[in-house]
């Protein structure tokens, strides 16, 4: 039995998945700026779960993981709007094209930051 084609390719469905998770405003991202953060199992189910935000590689790893796997609540709880904006020029290259497109379409200030 085949699944009917709804006229969407996989990339459109993938982007829709990320778009549904977005906060209404970047200001809703009120996560910590410093210290150690432990992500729940539904966000990271294997490997490193604790990230030290004061270590640049770990901070980038946390942001990449939460953008890819987190729910809207996780995004708001673990990400910080100021840190996200400052990390975006590099983070956008690590997060993948679907995440990048969804976030930059929703928040033009991220696209502007990357272009600067």
NORQUI-V536860 format. One record per run of one state. SS is the DSSP state (H for helix, E for strand, - for the rest). FROM is the first residue (numbers start at 1). TO is the last residue. Records with the same first field share a line. If there is no record, write none. Layout:
SS = FROM-TO, FROM-TO
This chain:
- = 1-9, 22-25, 29-29, 31-35, 39-49, 53-55, 70-71, 79-79, 96-96, 107-107, 116-116
H = 10-21, 26-28, 56-69, 72-78, 81-95, 97-106, 108-115
E = 30-30, 36-38, 50-52, 80-80
